[in-house]
Every structure is written in structure tokens, then in C-alpha cells.
Amino acid sequence: MLLDVNGTLVPSLPGPPPDAAVFHRVARLARLLDAAGVRVGLCSDSPLEQLWGFGRVVGLGTPPGFPVVAENGNVVAVGAAVRVMTPFPARQRIRTEVEAVASAHRLGRAEDVTAPEFGGVPPACHEWAFGANRRASVSVFGPPEFIGAAERHLTGWAVRHRVDMSVEPGPGRTYLGIHPYARTHLGKRRALARLAREEHRHVLMVGNSPADWVPDAPGVTCAFVGDADIPDDVREAAWYVSGRAGLDGVADILDQVIRRRSPLSAE
């Protein structure tokens, strides 16, 4: 069972790290599920190291004791095994292009940073930075005008050099995410389908948006928290949609699994 982070466990807009106390219900239910043989982990665009630390805060246990799908599906950690599911051959070339855009904007480079929800501090207004701990993707932080310029430059660069990748700005254009496939959602879908197939387990993805929808993948089911921004056809095809939002919705879905309303419990 994999829980989305931004928009599901924490607000979509970047904010300060949450206190562990807010996750007490989720942690208690996750322990009950673990005792029943259902492992609860995380699935996010964030890097593995940040998600391992965040899992401790949520109460999922001690890394690597819970599964993690990181970098939007590019990196998967089950137990001590860490696998890059989708290599990114152009990654270093992309970093070089970003550095050139930053130089044109006369920005100084700061140390690699983590997102605010993991305790990171954004670069100063005259600086930019790469996101820390990325293995198979690139994230860039900086002023909105620089992020916009980097997005335009990399989009054109990818077309000219026939590089298959996606370039997506975050809310408020405070950061940029770059992944090794044209459509970002494909990474998560491929990784979860492969995880279900290779681990011989059922995977339940819990999220809040169409990006968390994994259709036509044997062994993968999806559930959504309340007030999720999802189309009606997705809502109807999902295993469960909670009537509660945010953490209340996550706790509701966990409780439904405990009540044996999920394929997870039938295995």
C-alpha cells in the first residue's frame, strides 16, 4: 500500500515540515496493517532519502523497513534493494544546460537543497540550486523568472536533440521537475505495474489526483482521498474514494483495508 505525499499526506503547496503528531492516526493504522501482512509505504516525486526520513515522521517505521517509490517511479526501494527503474542518460547534459540558463540570469549557485516539506530552505532570491539526492531525474529551485526560462529552454532543447523527457514547473514556478519520459505520469504507472508483477503482490495506490491513477495494470488498484480533483470516470473505476479529505481521508482508506474491503487483504 503506497501513500502519495504532496496533496495527500501534506498540502500540495510547499510548506514547513509537519509535526509527527498530526500523523498519529495514520501511524496507528499502518502498524495494524503491518501486523496483518500489509506493508504501507510512500510514492512521490521526491528523492528516496527524503522519503525515508519522511516515513519515520509519518510513523511507517525505520528505513528501509517500508517500501518507497521515489522520483515519480524512477527509483524503487523494497527492503535494502534500491533500483533505478528508468535510467536517464541525458541527465548530466540537462544539468549543464540548466547551469547555462542560470549563468545568463546572473544567479549564483547554492548548495543542493531539499523541498520545504522535508526541512529544506529555498535558495535566496539571487541564487538557484539543484534538488538533492536525485538518481534518475533532475529538480531545480530558483526565482520564478529563472524557472520559466529554464522550462522554455529545456523544452526546446529536448525537441532539437530528440531527447524523450518531461519538463514541468511546480506551483508558483518555484521549482522545476525533469524526468526521462515525455509524459510524467508514465513513470509511476510503469513502476507500480512492474512492482506488482515482480514482487507478486497487490499494490494499492492512495492519492489525490489523476497523477495517482494507474489504469489497466494487473495487480494495481487505486483509492483517493475526498475532494480529490479526479474525473468522474476515474472516480467510478477506483477501488474506493473517501468522503473525507487529507489525512482524514487517508485514515479512512487505511481503515477500509483493515476491514478487508481490499484485494490486499484477500491475498
Backbone as CSV, one residue per row, in Angstrom:
resi,resn,N_x,N_y,N_z,CA_x,CA_y,CA_z,C_x,C_y,C_z
1,MET,0.868,-1.178,0.000,0.000,0.000,0.000,0.906,1.229,0.000
2,LEU,0.743,2.090,-1.009,1.621,3.241,-1.167,0.826,4.539,-1.051
3,LEU,1.316,5.452,-0.218,0.645,6.719,0.036,1.364,7.847,-0.692
4,ASP,0.621,8.587,-1.494,1.149,9.796,-2.112,1.459,10.812,-1.009
5,VAL,2.401,11.711,-1.265,2.804,12.685,-0.237,2.118,14.031,-0.463
6,ASN,2.565,14.791,-1.464,2.033,16.136,-1.665,0.597,16.106,-2.154
7,GLY,-0.293,16.747,-1.410,-1.708,16.769,-1.733,-2.491,15.676,-1.044
8,THR,-1.775,14.689,-0.492,-2.450,13.582,0.181,-2.068,13.544,1.660
9,LEU,-0.786,13.399,1.947,-0.328,13.415,3.347,0.009,14.824,3.826
10,VAL,0.421,15.683,2.906,0.700,17.085,3.237,0.061,17.951,2.155
11,PRO,-0.154,19.247,2.399,-0.751,20.109,1.386,0.057,20.139,0.094
12,SER,-0.615,20.417,-1.012,0.056,20.456,-2.313,1.095,21.561,-2.391
13,LEU,0.769,22.730,-1.855,1.719,23.836,-1.888,2.835,23.603,-0.888
14,PRO,4.087,23.880,-1.263,5.217,23.672,-0.351,5.022,24.426,0.956
15,GLY,5.364,23.775,2.045,5.242,24.386,3.361,6.253,23.800,4.314
16,PRO,6.243,24.228,5.564,7.216,23.728,6.540,6.970,22.260,6.861
17,PRO,7.974,21.572,7.416,7.815,20.157,7.764,6.689,19.952,8.769
18,PRO,5.830,18.963,8.567,4.748,18.717,9.520,5.266,18.053,10.780
19,ASP,4.542,18.227,11.861,4.880,17.572,13.118,4.383,16.133,13.095
20,ALA,5.161,15.235,13.681,4.792,13.818,13.677,3.440,13.576,14.335
21,ALA,3.044,14.437,15.260,1.791,14.227,15.989,0.573,14.230,15.074
22,VAL,0.636,14.960,13.945,-0.533,15.030,13.065,-0.792,13.699,12.365
23,PHE,0.197,12.822,12.366,0.055,11.543,11.672,-0.280,10.387,12.617
24,HIS,-0.674,10.676,13.868,-0.820,9.601,14.843,-1.844,8.550,14.405
25,ARG,-2.944,8.987,13.790,-3.960,8.020,13.358,-3.438,7.160,12.207
26,VAL,-2.777,7.798,11.255,-2.210,7.066,10.130,-1.177,6.059,10.626
27,ALA,-0.325,6.487,11.566,0.709,5.602,12.098,0.100,4.396,12.806
28,ARG,-0.940,4.632,13.583,-1.573,3.525,14.324,-2.173,2.511,13.350
29,LEU,-2.878,2.997,12.325,-3.488,2.100,11.352,-2.432,1.378,10.514
30,ALA,-1.333,2.073,10.211,-0.258,1.434,9.451,0.361,0.288,10.241
31,ARG,0.480,0.460,11.559,1.014,-0.629,12.394,0.073,-1.829,12.397
32,LEU,-1.221,-1.579,12.433,-2.191,-2.671,12.382,-2.110,-3.413,11.046
33,LEU,-1.955,-2.677,9.976,-1.839,-3.297,8.662,-0.546,-4.100,8.548
34,ASP,0.531,-3.559,9.073,1.806,-4.273,9.041,1.694,-5.605,9.778
35,ALA,1.009,-5.585,10.914,0.810,-6.824,11.676,-0.017,-7.833,10.891
36,ALA,-0.860,-7.315,9.972,-1.701,-8.198,9.151,-1.018,-8.594,7.848
37,GLY,0.228,-8.168,7.675,0.983,-8.540,6.488,0.882,-7.581,5.330
38,VAL,0.334,-6.392,5.566,0.221,-5.370,4.524,1.233,-4.266,4.814
39,ARG,2.201,-4.113,3.954,3.219,-3.083,4.154,2.734,-1.743,3.601
40,VAL,2.890,-0.703,4.389,2.489,0.644,3.981,3.745,1.463,3.719
41,GLY,3.817,2.071,2.540,4.975,2.871,2.178,4.570,4.169,1.508
42,LEU,5.490,4.770,0.771,5.280,6.077,0.158,5.567,6.038,-1.331
43,CYS,4.860,6.883,-2.068,5.075,7.035,-3.509,5.023,8.525,-3.825
44,SER,6.112,9.057,-4.371,6.186,10.502,-4.558,7.231,10.838,-5.612
45,ASP,7.202,12.084,-6.079,8.259,12.560,-6.970,9.534,12.867,-6.189
46,SER,9.472,12.909,-4.888,10.628,13.278,-4.070,11.688,12.175,-4.087
47,PRO,12.940,12.523,-3.749,14.022,11.537,-3.730,13.889,10.543,-2.577
48,LEU,14.561,9.419,-2.731,14.461,8.330,-1.772,14.871,8.745,-0.361
49,GLU,15.988,9.423,-0.229,16.478,9.773,1.113,15.472,10.632,1.866
50,GLN,14.853,11.595,1.178,13.851,12.424,1.827,12.629,11.607,2.229
51,LEU,12.235,10.682,1.378,11.055,9.873,1.676,11.324,8.880,2.795
52,TRP,12.529,8.358,2.885,12.875,7.503,4.021,12.733,8.293,5.333
53,GLY,13.250,9.525,5.327,13.128,10.350,6.530,11.690,10.726,6.827
54,PHE,10.935,11.023,5.788,9.535,11.412,5.979,8.716,10.229,6.489
55,GLY,9.041,9.030,6.022,8.341,7.842,6.509,8.481,7.660,8.008
56,ARG,9.633,8.020,8.541,9.817,7.988,10.005,8.842,8.939,10.685
57,VAL,8.696,10.142,10.112,7.811,11.152,10.700,6.361,10.662,10.665
58,VAL,5.975,10.059,9.549,4.608,9.573,9.412,4.329,8.412,10.366
59,GLY,5.389,7.670,10.722,5.224,6.533,11.621,5.176,5.200,10.916
60,LEU,5.812,5.139,9.725,5.797,3.898,8.949,6.902,2.935,9.369
61,GLY,7.798,3.393,10.235,8.863,2.513,10.701,10.233,3.077,10.397
62,THR,11.234,2.209,10.483,12.622,2.604,10.266,13.072,2.156,8.880
63,PRO,13.632,3.056,8.067,14.121,2.662,6.739,15.229,1.611,6.867
64,PRO,15.271,0.669,5.939,14.410,0.508,4.764,13.259,-0.459,5.004
65,GLY,12.637,-0.371,6.165,11.594,-1.322,6.532,10.256,-1.104,5.868
66,PHE,10.095,-0.024,5.115,8.844,0.209,4.388,9.173,0.517,2.927
67,PRO,8.305,0.126,2.001,8.588,0.331,0.573,8.464,1.799,0.173
68,VAL,9.267,2.189,-0.808,9.240,3.559,-1.313,9.364,3.546,-2.834
69,VAL,8.475,4.277,-3.487,8.597,4.554,-4.919,8.916,6.037,-5.020
70,ALA,10.133,6.358,-5.435,10.634,7.732,-5.423,10.818,8.265,-6.840
71,GLU,11.041,9.571,-6.933,11.309,10.245,-8.204,10.265,9.895,-9.263
72,ASN,9.007,9.883,-8.827,7.864,9.649,-9.721,7.914,8.279,-10.393
73,GLY,8.502,7.307,-9.695,8.570,5.955,-10.222,9.919,5.569,-10.780
74,ASN,10.847,6.519,-10.884,12.161,6.218,-11.447,13.010,5.359,-10.508
75,VAL,12.777,5.481,-9.201,13.578,4.771,-8.207,12.643,4.016,-7.268
76,VAL,12.920,2.747,-7.032,12.105,1.918,-6.154,12.995,1.260,-5.105
77,ALA,12.562,1.314,-3.849,13.282,0.666,-2.757,12.324,-0.259,-2.022
78,VAL,12.610,-1.539,-2.080,11.853,-2.540,-1.331,12.874,-3.285,-0.481
79,GLY,12.796,-3.129,0.832,13.840,-3.657,1.690,15.134,-2.897,1.431
80,ALA,16.251,-3.603,1.445,17.545,-2.950,1.245,17.873,-2.744,-0.231
81,ALA,17.061,-3.314,-1.133,17.335,-3.211,-2.569,16.807,-1.895,-3.124
82,VAL,17.694,-1.113,-3.745,17.324,0.152,-4.385,17.575,0.002,-5.878
83,ARG,16.523,0.206,-6.689,16.639,0.025,-8.132,16.250,1.294,-8.879
84,VAL,17.030,1.615,-9.894,16.654,2.666,-10.831,15.837,2.006,-11.931
85,MET,14.544,2.314,-11.958,13.631,1.673,-12.903,13.735,2.267,-14.299
86,THR,13.971,3.577,-14.371,14.071,4.268,-15.664,15.334,5.113,-15.679
87,PRO,16.415,4.613,-16.259,17.647,5.412,-16.327,17.426,6.694,-17.121
88,PHE,18.279,7.684,-16.881,18.157,8.988,-17.540,19.515,9.340,-18.160
89,PRO,19.821,8.809,-19.354,21.141,9.032,-19.961,21.481,10.504,-20.178
90,ALA,20.463,11.343,-20.421,20.720,12.757,-20.724,20.827,13.615,-19.467
91,ARG,20.803,12.998,-18.308,20.731,13.756,-17.051,21.872,14.777,-16.902
92,GLN,23.108,14.382,-17.140,24.224,15.305,-16.964,24.194,16.419,-17.995
93,ARG,23.792,16.101,-19.205,23.683,17.132,-20.242,22.623,18.154,-19.856
94,ILE,21.533,17.698,-19.273,20.468,18.609,-18.838,20.964,19.520,-17.732
95,ARG,21.700,18.969,-16.798,22.260,19.791,-15.715,23.161,20.888,-16.281
96,THR,23.926,20.555,-17.313,24.800,21.548,-17.947,23.981,22.655,-18.597
97,GLU,22.874,22.285,-19.248,22.007,23.290,-19.863,21.382,24.205,-18.813
98,VAL,20.979,23.645,-17.681,20.407,24.454,-16.601,21.443,25.439,-16.078
99,GLU,22.670,24.987,-15.931,23.737,25.867,-15.456,23.945,27.037,-16.407
100,ALA,23.815,26.789,-17.715,23.976,27.856,-18.701,22.857,28.890,-18.579
101,VAL,21.622,28.430,-18.357,20.498,29.357,-18.180,20.707,30.192,-16.917
102,ALA,21.167,29.563,-15.854,21.414,30.289,-14.601,22.499,31.336,-14.778
103,SER,23.534,30.998,-15.545,24.610,31.954,-15.800,24.094,33.162,-16.574
104,ALA,23.216,32.916,-17.551,22.638,34.012,-18.330,21.797,34.928,-17.453
105,HIS,21.212,34.377,-16.384,20.414,35.180,-15.454,21.261,35.741,-14.312
106,ARG,22.560,35.496,-14.350,23.499,36.015,-13.353,23.119,35.611,-11.931
107,LEU,22.754,34.356,-11.804,22.406,33.815,-10.492,23.571,33.002,-9.939
108,GLY,23.792,33.095,-8.644,24.798,32.270,-8.004,24.218,30.908,-7.657
109,ARG,25.061,29.895,-7.723,24.587,28.543,-7.407,24.738,28.259,-5.910
110,ALA,23.646,27.834,-5.287,23.658,27.443,-3.879,23.879,25.936,-3.780
111,GLU,24.097,25.459,-2.577,24.217,24.027,-2.343,22.902,23.329,-2.703
112,ASP,22.991,22.064,-3.105,21.786,21.302,-3.413,20.813,21.359,-2.234
113,VAL,19.524,21.492,-2.538,18.526,21.696,-1.489,17.460,20.608,-1.520
114,THR,16.730,20.492,-0.419,15.554,19.637,-0.340,14.320,20.525,-0.276
115,ALA,13.161,19.957,-0.566,11.918,20.719,-0.567,11.566,21.170,0.854
116,PRO,10.804,22.262,0.992,10.473,22.798,2.317,9.775,21.794,3.225
117,GLU,8.909,20.930,2.659,8.187,19.981,3.493,9.102,18.935,4.127
118,PHE,10.351,18.853,3.626,11.329,17.945,4.217,12.390,18.703,5.008
119,GLY,12.122,19.965,5.296,13.052,20.754,6.093,14.029,21.584,5.300
120,GLY,13.897,21.611,3.971,14.811,22.376,3.152,14.501,23.863,3.147
121,VAL,15.512,24.657,2.837,15.368,26.114,2.744,15.617,26.526,1.298
122,PRO,14.649,27.170,0.627,14.830,27.555,-0.773,16.023,28.490,-0.948
123,PRO,16.620,28.520,-2.128,17.733,29.442,-2.374,17.288,30.892,-2.208
124,ALA,18.244,31.758,-1.917,17.963,33.188,-1.821,17.541,33.725,-3.193
125,CYS,16.987,34.916,-3.213,16.394,35.462,-4.443,17.409,35.612,-5.574
126,HIS,18.696,35.709,-5.247,19.727,35.876,-6.268,20.478,34.560,-6.532
127,GLU,19.904,33.433,-6.090,20.570,32.146,-6.229,19.639,31.101,-6.844
128,TRP,20.217,29.973,-7.224,19.476,28.825,-7.699,20.173,27.579,-7.166
129,ALA,19.497,26.428,-7.278,20.100,25.184,-6.786,19.439,23.984,-7.447
130,PHE,20.207,22.912,-7.543,19.629,21.623,-7.917,19.008,20.990,-6.682
131,GLY,18.012,20.127,-6.895,17.462,19.354,-5.801,18.426,18.249,-5.391
132,ALA,18.491,17.976,-4.111,19.442,16.999,-3.580,18.971,15.560,-3.797
133,ASN,19.937,14.655,-3.856,19.720,13.202,-3.786,18.961,12.603,-4.965
134,ARG,18.981,13.255,-6.103,18.306,12.711,-7.284,19.208,11.698,-7.981
135,ARG,18.637,10.527,-8.311,19.361,9.479,-9.009,19.005,9.392,-10.490
136,ALA,17.737,9.625,-10.834,17.283,9.404,-12.206,16.322,10.492,-12.668
137,SER,16.445,11.674,-12.130,15.665,12.834,-12.543,16.448,14.075,-12.133
138,VAL,15.913,15.229,-12.476,16.554,16.491,-12.114,15.491,17.430,-11.562
139,SER,15.779,18.078,-10.445,14.900,19.149,-9.965,15.742,20.404,-9.783
140,VAL,15.107,21.539,-10.027,15.800,22.823,-9.995,14.972,23.811,-9.190
141,PHE,15.605,24.529,-8.290,14.943,25.540,-7.470,15.529,26.915,-7.799
142,GLY,14.679,27.952,-7.767,15.169,29.296,-8.029,14.036,30.277,-8.222
143,PRO,14.346,31.524,-8.581,13.314,32.544,-8.805,12.387,32.138,-9.958
144,PRO,11.113,32.539,-9.904,10.148,32.140,-10.950,10.580,32.484,-12.370
145,GLU,11.198,33.668,-12.574,11.596,34.033,-13.934,12.689,33.101,-14.463
146,PHE,13.569,32.649,-13.587,14.603,31.692,-13.975,13.993,30.321,-14.253
147,ILE,13.071,29.891,-13.408,12.417,28.595,-13.613,11.671,28.596,-14.945
148,GLY,10.963,29.688,-15.239,10.255,29.788,-16.516,11.198,29.737,-17.702
149,ALA,12.328,30.444,-17.598,13.313,30.451,-18.681,13.928,29.066,-18.862
150,ALA,14.221,28.390,-17.756,14.789,27.041,-17.842,13.794,26.072,-18.471
151,GLU,12.505,26.222,-18.125,11.479,25.363,-18.715,11.435,25.543,-20.231
152,ARG,11.405,26.784,-20.690,11.337,27.055,-22.127,12.590,26.539,-22.844
153,HIS,13.733,26.792,-22.242,14.992,26.382,-22.871,15.077,24.858,-22.980
154,LEU,14.774,24.148,-21.903,14.894,22.694,-21.902,13.861,22.034,-22.809
155,THR,12.656,22.630,-22.881,11.632,22.087,-23.774,12.101,22.154,-25.223
156,GLY,12.652,23.282,-25.614,13.184,23.421,-26.971,14.407,22.542,-27.189
157,TRP,15.265,22.474,-26.183,16.475,21.649,-26.277,16.121,20.182,-26.495
158,ALA,15.105,19.694,-25.786,14.690,18.301,-25.922,14.193,18.000,-27.326
159,VAL,13.453,18.944,-27.928,12.946,18.755,-29.290,14.117,18.735,-30.288
160,ARG,15.022,19.681,-30.134,16.136,19.776,-31.082,17.042,18.548,-31.022
161,HIS,17.232,18.004,-29.814,18.155,16.879,-29.648,17.434,15.532,-29.569
162,ARG,16.112,15.554,-29.782,15.309,14.334,-29.782,15.504,13.531,-28.489
163,VAL,15.425,14.235,-27.381,15.539,13.608,-26.064,14.142,13.454,-25.488
164,ASP,13.788,12.237,-25.135,12.467,11.959,-24.572,12.469,12.325,-23.096
165,MET,11.785,13.424,-22.746,11.743,13.840,-21.341,10.588,14.794,-21.118
166,SER,10.204,14.961,-19.856,9.168,15.919,-19.487,9.796,17.021,-18.640
167,VAL,9.265,18.224,-18.800,9.754,19.391,-18.050,8.531,20.072,-17.462
168,GLU,8.386,20.009,-16.138,7.178,20.533,-15.507,7.515,21.448,-14.329
169,PRO,6.998,22.684,-14.342,7.209,23.586,-13.199,6.280,23.245,-12.049
170,GLY,6.711,23.531,-10.826,5.871,23.325,-9.660,4.983,24.530,-9.406
171,PRO,4.138,24.468,-8.370,3.251,25.587,-8.038,4.040,26.878,-7.832
172,GLY,3.573,27.943,-8.478,4.232,29.231,-8.338,5.566,29.319,-9.056
173,ARG,5.888,28.313,-9.856,7.172,28.268,-10.570,8.353,28.492,-9.627
174,THR,8.298,27.839,-8.487,9.419,27.919,-7.550,10.427,26.798,-7.785
175,TYR,10.017,25.777,-8.532,10.948,24.692,-8.861,10.525,24.046,-10.168
176,LEU,11.431,23.231,-10.710,11.210,22.562,-11.981,11.553,21.081,-11.817
177,GLY,10.680,20.204,-12.324,10.939,18.768,-12.293,11.166,18.246,-13.703
178,ILE,12.216,17.456,-13.890,12.585,16.960,-15.215,12.756,15.446,-15.125
179,HIS,12.022,14.710,-15.980,12.007,13.249,-15.907,12.255,12.619,-17.274
180,PRO,12.714,11.358,-17.291,13.140,10.721,-18.554,12.035,10.081,-19.384
181,TYR,10.903,10.766,-19.531,9.838,10.304,-20.407,8.953,11.498,-20.727
182,ALA,8.314,11.454,-21.878,7.568,12.620,-22.347,6.369,12.945,-21.478
183,ARG,5.727,11.911,-20.919,4.571,12.139,-20.059,4.916,11.699,-18.635
184,THR,4.907,12.645,-17.686,5.393,12.389,-16.345,4.695,11.223,-15.659
185,HIS,3.379,11.092,-15.853,2.634,10.063,-15.126,3.032,8.647,-15.527
186,LEU,3.702,8.496,-16.687,4.065,7.164,-17.141,5.062,6.493,-16.207
187,GLY,5.947,7.274,-15.590,6.945,6.689,-14.708,6.318,5.957,-13.538
188,LYS,5.349,6.591,-12.891,4.679,5.963,-11.755,3.898,4.738,-12.204
189,ARG,3.188,4.850,-13.315,2.379,3.727,-13.787,3.243,2.509,-14.110
190,ARG,4.337,2.741,-14.804,5.229,1.638,-15.158,5.842,1.007,-13.921
191,ALA,6.274,1.842,-12.976,6.930,1.322,-11.779,5.984,0.493,-10.927
192,LEU,4.748,0.957,-10.733,3.810,0.210,-9.894,3.399,-1.099,-10.557
193,ALA,3.207,-1.070,-11.878,2.858,-2.299,-12.584,3.997,-3.310,-12.485
194,ARG,5.210,-2.825,-12.627,6.376,-3.719,-12.534,6.560,-4.231,-11.115
195,LEU,6.326,-3.373,-10.148,6.453,-3.776,-8.750,5.459,-4.883,-8.418
196,ALA,4.224,-4.732,-8.863,3.210,-5.754,-8.615,3.587,-7.074,-9.281
197,ARG,4.118,-6.971,-10.495,4.466,-8.180,-11.245,5.677,-8.891,-10.633
198,GLU,6.718,-8.144,-10.326,7.951,-8.768,-9.868,7.898,-9.190,-8.407
199,GLU,7.144,-8.459,-7.582,7.042,-8.801,-6.167,5.914,-9.795,-5.902
200,HIS,5.101,-10.054,-6.932,3.953,-10.967,-6.794,3.028,-10.512,-5.659
201,ARG,2.804,-9.214,-5.623,1.931,-8.636,-4.599,0.924,-7.713,-5.263
202,HIS,-0.165,-7.463,-4.544,-1.105,-6.451,-4.999,-0.643,-5.102,-4.449
203,VAL,-0.739,-4.069,-5.282,-0.349,-2.718,-4.889,-1.583,-1.831,-4.871
204,LEU,-1.823,-1.163,-3.756,-2.902,-0.185,-3.648,-2.277,1.199,-3.569
205,MET,-2.534,2.027,-4.576,-2.018,3.386,-4.624,-3.062,4.344,-4.078
206,VAL,-2.679,5.146,-3.081,-3.595,6.099,-2.448,-3.138,7.515,-2.788
207,GLY,-4.001,8.290,-3.457,-3.595,9.622,-3.861,-4.722,10.624,-3.878
208,ASN,-4.477,11.735,-4.574,-5.452,12.828,-4.588,-5.672,13.432,-5.957
209,SER,-5.049,12.863,-7.016,-5.150,13.490,-8.330,-5.028,12.450,-9.434
210,PRO,-5.312,12.845,-10.690,-5.156,11.907,-11.806,-3.743,11.356,-11.938
211,ALA,-2.756,12.081,-11.416,-1.374,11.582,-11.469,-1.206,10.310,-10.655
212,ASP,-2.147,10.044,-9.733,-2.081,8.849,-8.892,-2.969,7.720,-9.423
213,TRP,-3.483,7.881,-10.626,-4.356,6.881,-11.230,-3.515,5.952,-12.103
214,VAL,-3.629,4.654,-11.878,-2.853,3.656,-12.626,-3.826,2.669,-13.263
215,PRO,-4.297,2.953,-14.481,-5.286,2.076,-15.124,-4.638,0.900,-15.844
216,ASP,-5.401,-0.166,-16.001,-5.016,-1.301,-16.839,-3.674,-1.910,-16.461
217,ALA,-3.370,-1.941,-15.175,-2.134,-2.559,-14.702,-2.511,-3.717,-13.775
218,PRO,-2.315,-4.950,-14.198,-2.663,-6.089,-13.344,-1.980,-6.012,-11.985
219,GLY,-2.774,-6.205,-10.936,-2.212,-6.177,-9.588,-2.150,-4.808,-8.955
220,VAL,-2.590,-3.760,-9.660,-2.543,-2.396,-9.111,-3.961,-1.846,-9.015
221,THR,-4.337,-1.367,-7.821,-5.640,-0.755,-7.578,-5.393,0.639,-7.008
222,CYS,-6.359,1.542,-7.183,-6.190,2.914,-6.712,-7.338,3.349,-5.815
223,ALA,-7.014,4.212,-4.857,-8.007,4.827,-3.978,-7.654,6.300,-3.835
224,PHE,-8.664,7.125,-3.549,-8.450,8.569,-3.484,-9.073,9.156,-2.228
225,VAL,-8.418,10.179,-1.705,-8.986,10.920,-0.586,-10.109,11.805,-1.097
226,GLY,-10.973,12.280,-0.192,-12.096,13.124,-0.571,-11.662,14.448,-1.147
227,ASP,-12.558,15.069,-1.902,-12.285,16.341,-2.583,-11.151,16.226,-3.575
228,ALA,-10.845,14.989,-3.992,-9.785,14.791,-4.970,-10.209,15.353,-6.322
229,ASP,-9.255,15.943,-7.026,-9.522,16.538,-8.336,-9.356,15.458,-9.402
230,ILE,-10.327,14.570,-9.490,-10.232,13.472,-10.441,-11.508,13.418,-11.287
231,PRO,-11.387,12.984,-12.544,-12.566,12.891,-13.418,-13.560,11.849,-12.911
232,ASP,-14.786,11.978,-13.352,-15.838,11.054,-12.905,-15.546,9.606,-13.297
233,ASP,-14.970,9.400,-14.500,-14.711,8.025,-14.919,-13.646,7.352,-14.052
234,VAL,-12.661,8.138,-13.609,-11.636,7.614,-12.700,-12.253,7.332,-11.337
235,ARG,-13.068,8.258,-10.878,-13.731,8.083,-9.582,-14.570,6.800,-9.569
236,GLU,-15.265,6.542,-10.649,-16.121,5.354,-10.710,-15.313,4.060,-10.789
237,ALA,-14.137,4.116,-11.416,-13.320,2.913,-11.586,-12.397,2.651,-10.403
238,ALA,-12.209,3.635,-9.522,-11.314,3.453,-8.374,-11.876,2.425,-7.405
239,TRP,-10.998,1.776,-6.664,-11.456,0.799,-5.676,-12.275,1.490,-4.584
240,TYR,-11.820,2.674,-4.158,-12.521,3.388,-3.088,-12.180,4.864,-3.177
241,VAL,-13.160,5.716,-2.945,-12.948,7.162,-2.835,-13.527,7.596,-1.506
242,SER,-12.677,8.108,-0.635,-13.134,8.516,0.686,-13.985,9.776,0.606
243,GLY,-14.912,9.900,1.516,-15.683,11.137,1.626,-14.973,12.177,2.459
244,ARG,-13.771,11.851,2.927,-13.007,12.762,3.779,-11.744,13.214,3.051
245,ALA,-11.315,14.421,3.344,-10.152,14.995,2.677,-8.884,14.807,3.503
246,GLY,-7.737,14.956,2.841,-6.450,14.975,3.523,-6.170,13.756,4.377
247,LEU,-5.587,13.991,5.554,-5.222,12.891,6.439,-6.434,12.101,6.916
248,ASP,-7.575,12.772,7.091,-8.788,12.040,7.463,-9.157,11.029,6.379
249,GLY,-8.994,11.420,5.128,-9.270,10.516,4.025,-8.285,9.358,3.973
250,VAL,-7.011,9.637,4.228,-6.003,8.568,4.258,-6.341,7.566,5.352
251,ALA,-6.679,8.070,6.549,-7.034,7.176,7.656,-8.272,6.352,7.311
252,ASP,-9.228,6.956,6.629,-10.435,6.249,6.222,-10.093,5.093,5.281
253,ILE,-9.212,5.341,4.320,-8.828,4.299,3.364,-8.067,3.178,4.069
254,LEU,-7.153,3.532,4.954,-6.438,2.513,5.721,-7.415,1.647,6.515
255,ASP,-8.404,2.291,7.100,-9.397,1.558,7.882,-10.201,0.615,6.994
256,GLN,-10.503,1.050,5.776,-11.243,0.190,4.852,-10.448,-1.069,4.508
257,VAL,-9.137,-0.928,4.368,-8.294,-2.092,4.094,-8.309,-3.043,5.284
258,ILE,-8.215,-2.498,6.480,-8.255,-3.328,7.684,-9.563,-4.096,7.771
259,ARG,-10.636,-3.468,7.293,-11.942,-4.130,7.316,-12.108,-5.143,6.183
260,ARG,-11.018,-5.444,5.498,-10.990,-6.467,4.444,-11.895,-6.140,3.263
261,ARG,-11.882,-4.862,2.905,-12.623,-4.464,1.717,-11.702,-4.301,0.526
262,SER,-10.433,-4.714,0.663,-9.470,-4.530,-0.415,-8.881,-5.859,-0.866
263,PRO,-8.468,-5.959,-2.147,-7.753,-7.150,-2.596,-6.488,-7.425,-1.787
264,LEU,-5.921,-6.376,-1.190,-4.731,-6.555,-0.369,-4.981,-7.565,0.735
265,SER,-6.154,-7.510,1.337,-6.473,-8.362,2.471,-6.847,-9.771,2.051
266,ALA,-7.135,-9.943,0.769,-7.579,-11.254,0.312,-6.421,-12.159,-0.055
267,GLU,-5.211,-11.599,-0.141,-4.093,-12.397,-0.585,-3.505,-13.200,0.582
